[in-house]
Amino acid sequence: MALEDMYGDGEEELTNTEKAAILFIALGPEYSAKLFQHLADDEIERITLEIANYKKVDSGVKAKVVSEFYQMAMASDYISTGGLEYAQNVLEKALGAEKAMEILNRLTTSLQVRPFDFLRKTDPSQLMNFINNEHPQTIALIMAYLDPDQAATVLGSLSPEAQADVAKRIAQMDRTSPDIIREVERVLERKLSALVTQDFTTAGGVKAIVEVLNRVDRTTEKSIIETLEVDNPELAEEIKRLMFVFEDIVQLDDRSLQMVLREVDTKDLSLALKATPQEVADKVYRNMSKRAADMLREEIEFMGPVKIRDVEEAQQKVVNIIRGLEEQGEIVIASGGGDDMIV
């Protein structure tokens, strides 16, 4: 969340950026520098420009802005610690009902607190017991809002049939009505029902299930993919395409990568490395003979401009070879926390 957004609309005489600038001035250069490290470039630019415009800040205005920021920061901390209801109780006792509601309204607008926040703080084993008997669509909805590692743990605890069903539902999920989310939250945790925003919230989708599958063990992943290949071949293919990208070859052990390189056409490899991070290129070069690596570097250097589409197609060819070798049992792509070994 941007620092400026913590203030909501603010008073007419001061914009959010002006308040942020005054806060930075009040904090002094040492603490301001630390805060700047957590802001985006455009935020830094706006606030710096505003700071430069100030010759002098009235001490009363400065004190008011600092006090307001402190109240907002404490409210945010209360929400993350004990939920909205806890934050409201504490703030009402400290500031009165009207001021507490004003602060919370600003925060719930700017923070956009994600649904099922309380579940992200729950122990995975408790979480599995908590939702294990829910309908697959409910489980899919909850998992779409969990951290990928948590979601992977939950997915791995389900039966093979339920795993594929839930994975498919997450992948096909797009927008969920806030009324439905509210109802599910009300059943699971009443105090979080008020946190859902009125806008439709976007969650799930193919990328969401890919993040989960990348963290489960290989047996669970293969079981889900194989089931989806029968039930929904197009979805299974899209998931497989996204699950291992070209840059992920840095995760391969040297023996596996050398096996892959023996299968890859040199022209495809040079194209694939044309616009790749240096660590990826270095990983490839280290697994080639010095002469072959020098020749590959030279070919890339004299290649000239290429279409991004051509580079992506070449990278996909390499990925397809990797997936093919994996399916043959020749190599194993590291995934999740399993104990798979290279065959």
Helices and strands as residue ranges (DSSP letters): G 4-7, H 16-27, H 29-36, H 41-53, H 59-95, H 97-111, G 117-121, H 124-131, H 136-145, H 148-157, H 160-172, E 175-176, H 178-188, G 190-195, E 201-202, H 206-213, H 218-231, H 233-243, G 246-251, H 254-263, H 266-272, H 278-286, H 290-301, H 308-327
